Amino acid sequence: MENGSSHRVQIIVAVLGLVGVLATAILSNWDKFFPAPPPPTVEPTRASVATPSPKPPEPTSTAIEPARAPAATPSPKASEPTTAAGKVLFKESFGDNANGWAIWKPGSDYDAYLEDGEYVIEPKVPKNAREVMPMTFQRPENFDLELSAIWKSGVNNHRYGLVLGSDAETYYTFGASGNGQAVVGLNKGGAGEGVPDPIGWKPKAAREGDGVSFNKLKIEVRGDKISYYVNDRRIGEITNAIIRDKWAIGVMVQDKQKVAFDDLVLTAR
């Protein structure tokens, strides 16, 4: 009896061992016998386009915006340019008679006319012939007045030149002569004779007249002081005693000679 029981026990133990081996093998290879189902396919989600956030409202300010200055209105162009050298207030080249210079041809005592872009004065009697242009604007405190003059023919020992005065009767003459001298004269109330020259005759102070060469006559007014130059050579200085509110500029020729004038320019300084 004991031998049979022992034999059955051994068989049971062997079977249990075999079952354990098989169970271990099955558990170790479970995924091979029963593979896991594939994971579900999920369509990737596309990122939505971001909706821009609404702009915050512009801040409301109680500050008052400063007023913008209006655009500057350009000043009207002057008839002549303004440069560092000064502003040209009057310019006469005698190319035409837009400024209305007197024309006398034939005249009783003298002829005055435009010829080849020059203003010519030619006395017929031994008198002082002058033509002036009244200035309609206020006289500057400081200014220059220039003129080119050419002695053409006639007597060579009398003056011709530039006029600066209050009117056609009272004025200074800043002159030269055909024989190469320079002088400053004064005419009061139409009378020149017997009135001393503020600056007497200066020999060899100008070019002698040959019919074509010109003398450049220039005066510099600085307040009441008037300096006279011929061809940039200083002749002298006088003190203004006649020109006040009313003023005029012009040209003059004395006695029987023919003189041509050109490039009369007034420049504020």
C-alpha positions in Angstrom: 0.0 0.0 0.0 2.7 2.4 0.8 4.6 1.8 -2.4 1.5 2.6 -4.5 0.7 5.8 -2.6 4.3 7.0 -3.0 4.1 6.3 -6.7 0.9 8.4 -7.1 2.4 11.2 -5.1 5.4 11.3 -7.4 3.1 11.4 -10.5 1.1 14.3 -9.1 4.2 16.2 -8.2 5.6 15.7 -11.8 2.3 16.8 -13.3 2.2 19.9 -11.2 5.7 20.7 -12.2 4.9 20.2 -15.8 1.8 22.5 -15.4 4.0 25.1 -13.8 6.5 25.0 -16.6 3.8 25.2 -19.2 2.2 28.1 -17.3 5.4 30.0 -17.1 6.1 29.5 -20.8 2.6 30.6 -21.7 2.9 33.7 -19.5 6.3 34.6 -20.9 5.1 34.4 -24.4 1.6 35.7 -23.9 2.0 38.6 -26.4 3.0 36.0 -29.1 -0.1 33.9 -28.4 -2.5 36.8 -27.9 -1.0 39.9 -29.6 -2.4 43.3 -28.3 -4.8 45.1 -30.7 -3.2 48.0 -32.6 -3.8 51.4 -31.1 -6.6 53.5 -32.7 -5.4 55.8 -35.5 -6.0 59.4 -34.5 -6.1 62.2 -37.2 -3.5 64.8 -36.1 -5.3 68.0 -35.0 -4.4 71.1 -37.2 -3.6 74.2 -35.2 -6.4 76.7 -35.7 -5.4 80.1 -37.1 -5.1 82.4 -34.2 -7.7 85.0 -34.2 -6.0 88.3 -33.5 -7.0 90.0 -30.4 -8.9 93.2 -30.9 -6.7 96.3 -30.6 -7.2 98.0 -27.3 -8.9 101.3 -27.7 -6.6 104.3 -28.2 -6.0 105.9 -24.9 -8.0 109.0 -24.3 -5.9 111.9 -23.2 -7.1 115.1 -21.7 -3.9 116.9 -22.8 -4.5 119.5 -25.5 -2.4 119.0 -28.6 -0.3 122.0 -29.2 -1.5 124.1 -32.2 0.7 123.6 -35.3 2.3 126.7 -36.7 0.9 127.5 -40.1 3.3 127.0 -43.0 5.3 130.0 -43.7 4.1 131.9 -46.8 7.2 132.6 -49.0 8.0 136.3 -49.3 7.6 137.7 -52.8 10.8 137.7 -54.7 12.7 141.0 -54.8 13.4 142.6 -58.1 17.1 142.1 -57.4 18.8 139.4 -55.3 19.9 139.9 -51.8 23.5 138.8 -51.2 26.1 139.1 -48.5 27.3 142.1 -50.4 23.9 143.9 -50.0 20.5 144.3 -51.6 20.2 146.0 -54.9 17.4 148.6 -54.6 17.6 150.2 -58.1 19.4 149.1 -61.2 19.5 150.8 -64.6 21.3 149.4 -67.6 19.6 151.7 -70.1 18.7 148.8 -72.3 15.2 150.4 -72.6 13.4 153.3 -71.0 11.2 151.4 -68.5 12.2 153.9 -65.8 11.1 156.9 -67.8 14.3 158.9 -68.2 13.8 162.2 -70.0 14.4 162.1 -73.8 15.2 165.4 -75.5 16.3 165.1 -79.1 16.4 167.6 -80.4 16.4 169.6 -77.1 16.7 173.4 -76.8 19.8 173.5 -74.5 20.9 169.8 -74.6 20.0 166.5 -76.1 19.3 163.5 -73.9 18.6 160.1 -75.5 19.2 156.3 -75.4 21.7 154.9 -77.8 23.3 151.4 -77.9 22.2 150.6 -74.3 23.6 153.9 -72.9 22.0 157.1 -71.8 23.7 160.0 -73.6 23.6 163.7 -72.6 25.1 166.3 -74.9 24.7 170.0 -73.9 24.6 172.6 -76.8 25.3 175.6 -74.5 27.9 176.0 -71.7 25.4 175.1 -69.0 24.9 172.3 -66.6 22.5 169.6 -68.0 21.2 167.0 -65.5 18.5 164.4 -65.3 17.5 162.9 -62.0 15.2 160.1 -60.9 13.3 160.7 -57.7 13.4 157.7 -55.3 10.0 156.6 -54.1 11.3 154.4 -51.1 12.9 155.4 -47.9 16.6 156.2 -48.1 18.7 153.6 -46.4 21.1 154.6 -43.7 23.9 153.0 -45.6 24.1 152.5 -49.3 26.4 152.6 -52.4 25.7 154.3 -55.7 27.7 153.4 -58.8 27.8 154.5 -62.4 29.9 153.9 -65.5 30.6 157.0 -67.6 32.3 157.4 -71.0 33.6 160.8 -72.3 32.8 160.8 -76.1 33.8 164.2 -77.4 33.7 168.0 -76.8 35.4 170.1 -74.1 37.6 168.1 -71.7 37.9 170.5 -68.8 34.4 170.4 -67.4 32.7 167.9 -65.2 30.3 165.1 -65.9 29.2 162.4 -63.5 26.9 161.2 -60.8 24.1 163.1 -59.1 22.9 162.6 -55.5 20.5 165.1 -54.0 17.1 166.0 -52.7 15.7 167.0 -56.2 16.6 168.4 -59.6 17.6 171.7 -58.1 19.6 170.8 -55.0 22.2 168.1 -55.3 25.8 167.0 -55.2 27.8 166.2 -58.3 30.5 163.5 -58.1 32.4 164.1 -61.3 35.3 163.5 -63.6 36.5 165.3 -66.6 37.8 164.4 -70.1 41.3 165.5 -69.1 41.5 162.9 -66.2 40.5 164.9 -63.1 37.9 164.3 -60.4 35.8 166.7 -58.3 32.8 166.9 -56.0 30.4 169.9 -56.6 27.3 171.3 -54.9 24.3 172.9 -56.6 21.7 174.7 -54.4 18.4 175.8 -55.7 19.5 175.5 -59.3 22.6 177.6 -58.8 26.1 176.1 -59.0 28.2 179.1 -59.8 29.8 180.7 -56.8 29.2 177.7 -54.6 32.5 176.3 -53.4 33.2 172.7 -54.4 33.2 170.4 -51.3 36.1 168.6 -52.9 38.2 170.6 -55.3 39.7 169.3 -58.6 42.2 166.5 -58.3 44.4 165.9 -61.4 45.2 162.5 -62.7 42.4 161.0 -60.5 40.4 159.6 -63.5 41.0 158.1 -66.9 41.4 160.6 -69.7 38.6 160.6 -72.2 39.3 158.8 -75.5 35.7 158.1 -76.7 35.7 154.5 -75.5 37.3 154.1 -72.0 35.0 154.4 -69.0 35.4 155.8 -65.5 33.6 153.9 -62.7 32.2 156.5 -60.3 31.1 155.4 -56.9 29.9 156.9 -53.7 29.5 155.2 -50.4 27.0 156.7 -48.0 27.3 155.8 -44.4 24.9 157.9 -42.3 25.8 161.5 -43.1 29.3 160.7 -44.4 29.7 160.4 -48.2 32.9 159.0 -49.6 33.7 159.3 -53.3 35.7 156.9 -55.4 36.8 156.9 -59.1 37.9 153.5 -60.4 38.1 152.3 -56.8 40.5 155.1 -55.9 39.3 157.2 -52.9 38.9 160.9 -53.8 37.7 162.1 -50.4 34.8 162.4 -48.0 32.1 165.0 -47.4 29.3 165.4 -44.8 25.7 165.4 -46.1 24.1 168.8 -45.6 21.3 168.8 -48.2 19.6 165.3 -48.4 16.9 164.6 -45.9 13.6 162.9 -46.4 13.3 163.6 -50.1 16.1 162.2 -52.4 17.0 161.6 -56.0 19.8 160.1 -58.1 20.8 160.8 -61.6 23.5 162.0 -64.0 24.9 165.4 -65.2 27.1 166.9 -67.9 28.5 170.4 -67.9 29.2 172.5 -71.0 29.5 171.4 -74.6 30.7 167.8 -74.4 29.1 164.4 -75.1 29.0 161.8 -72.4 27.4 158.3 -72.2 26.3 156.7 -69.0 25.6 153.0 -68.1 25.1 150.6 -65.2 23.6 152.9 -62.6 23.2 150.7 -59.5 22.0 151.6 -55.9 22.8 149.0 -53.3 21.8 149.0 -49.6 24.6 148.1 -47.2 
